[in-house]
């Protein structure tokens, strides 16, 4: 019984996200939302994120959709060191407004 509890504690701890990573996700998501609104004039909702391993890249990828249009997927990769947009994918037909 103790072994099961220890395994659950270890596995549960592995799935949690650090305060630093939570802040990175929050700030990069805000950056992505603002970027898409300014560059393409679209409002987005992000439903998934992936933090790159820090020895590979300092980025967070956000995947979601245009608000009210769940089939219209968007993706934004943001560097959390300088809040620069590294990559963007928007639905075909969505054009830059600038």
C-alpha positions as CSV (number, residue, x, y, z in Angstrom):
1,X,0.0,0.0,0.0
2,X,2.8,2.4,0.9
3,X,4.5,1.5,-2.4
4,X,1.4,2.4,-4.4
5,X,1.1,5.7,-2.5
6,X,4.7,6.6,-3.2
7,X,4.3,5.8,-6.9
8,X,1.2,8.0,-7.1
9,X,3.0,10.8,-5.4
10,X,5.9,10.6,-7.7
11,X,3.8,10.4,-10.9
12,X,1.5,13.2,-9.6
13,X,4.5,15.4,-9.0
14,X,5.8,14.8,-12.5
15,X,2.6,16.1,-14.1
16,X,2.6,19.4,-12.2
17,X,3.9,22.5,-13.7
18,X,6.4,24.8,-11.9
19,X,5.4,28.4,-11.0
20,X,8.1,29.5,-13.5
21,X,6.6,27.5,-16.3
22,X,3.1,28.6,-15.4
23,X,4.2,32.2,-15.8
24,X,5.9,31.4,-19.1
25,X,2.7,29.8,-20.4
26,X,0.6,32.8,-19.2
27,X,2.9,35.5,-20.7
28,X,3.6,33.7,-24.0
29,X,-0.1,33.1,-24.4
30,X,-0.9,36.8,-23.8
31,X,1.8,37.7,-26.4
32,X,0.3,35.2,-28.9
33,X,-3.3,36.5,-28.4
34,X,-2.2,40.1,-28.9
35,X,0.0,39.3,-31.9
36,X,-2.8,37.5,-33.7
37,X,-5.3,40.3,-32.9
38,X,-2.9,43.0,-34.2
39,X,-1.5,41.1,-37.2
40,X,-4.6,39.3,-38.4
41,X,-7.5,40.9,-36.7
42,X,-8.6,37.6,-35.1
43,X,-9.6,36.7,-31.5
44,X,-8.3,33.3,-30.4
45,X,-8.7,30.8,-27.7
46,X,-5.8,28.5,-26.9
47,X,-6.6,25.0,-25.7
48,X,-3.2,23.4,-25.6
49,X,0.4,24.4,-25.0
50,X,3.8,22.6,-25.2
51,X,6.9,23.9,-23.5
52,X,10.1,23.0,-25.4
53,X,12.9,21.3,-23.4
54,X,15.1,24.2,-22.3
55,X,18.3,22.5,-23.7
56,X,16.5,22.5,-27.1
57,X,14.8,25.9,-27.3
58,X,13.3,28.5,-25.0
59,X,9.8,28.4,-26.6
60,X,6.2,27.6,-25.8
61,X,3.9,26.5,-28.6
62,X,0.2,27.4,-28.3
63,X,-2.5,25.6,-30.3
64,X,-6.1,26.7,-30.4
65,X,-8.7,28.2,-32.7
66,X,-10.4,31.4,-33.7
67,X,-13.1,32.2,-31.1
68,X,-16.5,30.9,-32.2
69,X,-14.9,28.8,-35.0
70,X,-13.4,25.7,-33.4
71,X,-12.6,24.2,-36.8
72,X,-10.3,27.2,-37.6
73,X,-7.1,26.1,-35.9
74,X,-4.2,28.4,-35.1
75,X,-0.7,27.8,-33.8
76,X,1.9,30.3,-32.4
77,X,5.4,29.5,-31.2
78,X,6.7,32.2,-28.8
79,X,10.3,32.6,-27.4
80,X,9.8,33.1,-23.7
81,X,13.2,34.9,-23.3
82,X,12.4,37.8,-25.5
83,X,8.6,37.3,-26.2
84,X,9.3,37.2,-29.9
85,X,7.0,35.2,-32.2
86,X,9.1,32.4,-33.8
87,X,6.3,30.8,-36.0
88,X,2.7,31.2,-36.8
89,X,0.1,29.1,-38.5
90,X,-3.4,30.5,-39.3
91,X,-6.2,29.1,-41.4
92,X,-6.1,29.5,-45.1
93,X,-7.9,32.7,-46.1
94,X,-6.9,34.7,-43.0
95,X,-4.8,37.6,-44.2
96,X,-2.5,40.1,-42.5
97,X,-4.2,43.4,-41.8
98,X,-1.0,45.5,-41.7
